Amino acid sequence: MQQVAFNENIRLANLRENQMGSALARHYNCNLCFNQDPDQRAYYDYILYDLKKGWLKTVEQTDDYFTKDLEGTLCLELFTFNNGKAIQGKLNYSKANKFLFVLNKAKKIIILDRVILKNFVVRLEESGALVTTTPDDLLEWKKKHDTLPTTCALLPIHECLHQDPNGRVINFEELQLHHYEKLRFKQSDH
């Protein structure tokens, strides 16, 4: 990816996390702390906490630009391919308490417990029912999309919500997210 486009996409990702984290802190009437430690950045994006009520949740945020409604699937990264070698994906390396999926087309967010999701994926895999997707040509994918290719689990949203009794769906309107779509990644010019 061109350096200018890459830097702009990093800036936009930070702005999306800032906007979403702030909106959630207002919604839950709690405090917000962004993960500024470069050595810990892969583990979670931000923390929501309330000292008076005595709770803290680390959050890993993912934007989804394809899912149109709650009848769709969540795409959860299992592995990333770097130079043909599979390395652990977000589901395996994240230490967050909660995964937050931003469904941009549906204008909803889904908050799910990471451990419950991980256990659900393991059960599906053990039973042979896990549906995954991996690009056919890893090099072509990287060239075309300017990102590392991944293997992702495709999980039905309704099943994920059924697995997590504390899972939540929140509308953009409830969070007063009126211009979130303007922070979308920009495509680089090839």
N, C-alpha and C positions, 0 to 999 in steps of 0.2 A: 504494500500500500504506500502511496506517496506520503512522505513525512508530514506534509501540511494536512492532508486528509486524516492521517492517523492521529495527529495531535488534536484536531477538531473533534474527532470521534471520542477520544478520551475526555475532552472537556465536556462534551454533551452527556457522556455516561455519568460524569460527576454531577452535572446539573440535574439529571434525572434522579439520581440517588438523593441529592439535596432536596429536591422538590417532594419526592415521595416520602422520605424520612420525616421531613417537616410536617407534611400533611398527616402522616400517621401519628406523630407526636401530638398534634392538635386534636385529632380524632380520639385518641386514648387518654388525652390530658396527662401526658407524661413527658419525660425528658428525652433528649436525643444526643447521642455522641457518635461521631463518624470515626471509622477506623483509619487512623493516620499512620499506623506502623507498617512500613513497607514489608517487613518480614511476616506480618500477620494478615496482610491485605487479602490473600487468597482464601482465608478462613471465614470471613464475614465482611459485610459492607458497613453496617452501622448497628448501634445498640439503642434499643428503646428501654427505658427504665423508670421506675417510680420508687423513690426512697421511702416515702411515707407508707406506701402499701407493701413495700418489700418484694418487688419483682424486677427482673431483668431478662430481656430477650435479645439475642444476637440475630441479625437478619441478613440473609443473602438474597439479593434482588436480581431478577431476570426479566428482561423485556421479551414479550412474544408479539410478533407482528403478523401472525397467520391465523390464530384461533379466533373464530368469529362469535362463538357462544359457548355456554357451559356444557353443550353436548359434544364438544370437541375433545382434543387430547392435550395433555401437557407434555412438552418435550424436555426430558431431563437428561443432562449430559452424564454419560457413564464413562466414556474414554475420549481422549483427544489424541490425534495422531500428529506426531512431530517427526519429520523425516522418516515416515513409515513405521515408527515405533509407537505403540499404544501406551499412553500414560494415563494415570487416574484422572477422571473427570470430576466435575463439581460435586456430584452426589457422594463421591468417595473421599475427596479431600476437604470439603467444607466442614467447619466445626460449628456452623450457625445452629441456633435452636430452631429457627423458622426459615423456610423458603418462601419468598414472596414472588409470585408470578404476576407480571403486569400484562394483562390481555388488552393490548392497545385497540384492536378492532372492536372488541366487546365492551370496552371502556369499564373494565372491572379488574380488581386485583383479587388474587386467591392467596391466602396465608395458610401454610401447612407445616406441620412438625417434620423436621428433617429426618429424625430417627424413625418415625412412623412410615414416611415415604421410603426410606432405605429398606426397612423390613418388608414393606409391601413388594418392592422390586425383587428382593431375595426370594420371597414366597412365589412370585410369578415365575421367576427364573427356574426355581427348583421344580415347579410343576410343568414347565415347558410352555407356559402361557405368556411369557414376556415377549412383547412386540418391540423390535428395535429397528432403527434405520441407520445406515452407514452409506456414505457416497460410494459409488462403484469405482471411481477413479480419484484417489486421494490427491494426486498432484494436480489434476484438472480442477478439482474443487478449490484447492488453495489458490491457484492461479485466477480462477473466475471470481471467487468471493473475498479474496484478501484476508481470509481467516483460516485457522487450522481446522481441518475436517474432524468431525466427531462421530462417535456412536452414541445415539440417544435412545432412551427408553421412551416409548409413546404410551402414556398412561391416560385412560379415560378419566376426565375430570370428575364425573359423578362418583366413580369408584374411589378416587383419591379422597374426596370429601367424605365418603362413607367410612373409609379407613380411619380418618382423623376426626373424632367427635368434637374437637375444639377448632377444627378448620373453619376458616371464614372466607366469605365472599363479600367484597365491599365495592360499591359503585364509585366511579370517578366523581359523580356529583356529591356523594356523601363526604368525600375528601376535599371537595372544592378544587379539583384538578381541571382547570378550564383550558389550559394551553400546553398540556403535557406532550401532545403530539408534535409540537414544534421542536422538541428536543431529540427527535429521531436521528439515528446514524445517517451520515451522508455517504453516498457511494463514491468511491474514488474513480477517477477517469483513467482508463487504460489506453 
